Amino acid sequence: MEKHPLIANEVKAVLEGEGSGHDWWHIHRVRNNAMAIADHEEADLEVVELAALLHDIADHKFHDGDLTIGPNRAEQLLLKHGYSKEVAQQVKQIIAEVSYKGAEEETPVSSIEAACVQDGDRLDAIGAIGIGRAFAFGGNKNRLMFDPNHPPKMHADFEAYRTDKGSTINHFYEKLLLLKGRMQTETGKKMAEERHTVMEDFLKQFYKEWGIKGGL
């Protein structure tokens, strides 16, 4: 049974049927990931679950790079539905810390709860599901699947990362393959191992079928 039905319904109303890989089922998986991590890391389960549910309520990727709209909207929804100001502010802070911002941009967290949600979200960006989501997002943004004449870029800041229009295969090198090393919790690091290997194997097969020896 849903523990936070009013919040879940708000999120479903916004994201159900969304086609870029940031749909309700992404939220569902991230919540499961984050809760599994939180259970091992002895984090506040309510705060983790609420932050996982609301972490993409207004993703910056669909709001002109605005990093404040998501945290603010999450806080407003929690207060609207009777959650305490303290919980709303905790969730707001976590959501502000979740997003990946580029290969050379650090994304530190201020609490174990934020670490659990960030790791839970990043786990859904890698492995077999991560591969599927990468191509769904690329198609949604009208990006090429792959262009061997345009290599990946290690973005120095958030603006360079946000505005880059590189191929989906480049995105593996610019973000997805880096996530295993950026997990915040020991539990998240262990969970990332197999998913990382799945992506490496996929890329090897991709280049083999394309006719590129040795990959990028």
Helices and strands as residue ranges (DSSP letters): H 5-15, H 24-41, H 45-54, G 60-62, H 69-80, H 85-98, H 112-123, H 127-140, H 158-163, H 168-174, G 176-182, H 186-210
